[in-house]
Amino acid sequence: MLPIRKTNKRQLILEEAAKLFKQKGFGGTSMRDLAGEVGIEAASMYNHIKSKDEILELICFRVSSTYISQLAEIEATDASYVEKIKALIRLHIRLMIEDGAAVSVGNHDWKYLREPALTEFKQARKQYEKGFAALIEKGIAAGEFQPVNVSVALFTILSAVRWVELWYRPGRELSAEELEANIITMLLTGLEKK
């Protein structure tokens, strides 16, 4: 029973840390701030985690491994390249809606990772970007997309979905599904061949 409680406390620490890092930034958040949010003494935090750096590492790599594993699943499907790109866009939006604080940390605070984690995280980002770009490139070769610069297409899509973390809140005039449909229409109508 004790390991479950410890795991739950550790998970709570990671969730609250992501929220605080998003709000105050990694550098602006102290272990005391985090302990206050979790409701334990600062010294007790170290029963669950080693350091603030470990927290950042766990959050960043959980987010990156989610993106990479989902990319691999999407790549393995028999869907068209248009459908694969739509699935990746939906993934980005869904993660921002469901786990926005952690995604924000992965997008903004990764630069505070210490070595060797920083290099590993950069490699994971590159791996994901290469996989995403390869799908766009194959879609162009298959005649499903307009012949555009792959890097421009990739970073336009990634940049375009990032604003969701800042803007979207449940209760807006759009449901999550409507938001996905609108963004996909905006991004792919110009990319998809008619």
Secondary structure, DSSP 8 states (H G I E B T S, - for coil): -HHHHHHHHHHHHHHHHHHHHHHH-STT--HHHHHHHHTS-GGGGGGT-S-HHHHHHHHHHHHHHHHHHHHHHHHTS---HHHHHHHHHHHHHHHHHHSHHHHHHHHHTGGG--TTHHHHHHHHHHHHHHHHHHHHHHHHHTTSB-S--HHHHHHHHHHHHHTHHHH--TTSSS-HHHHHHHHHHHHHTTTB--
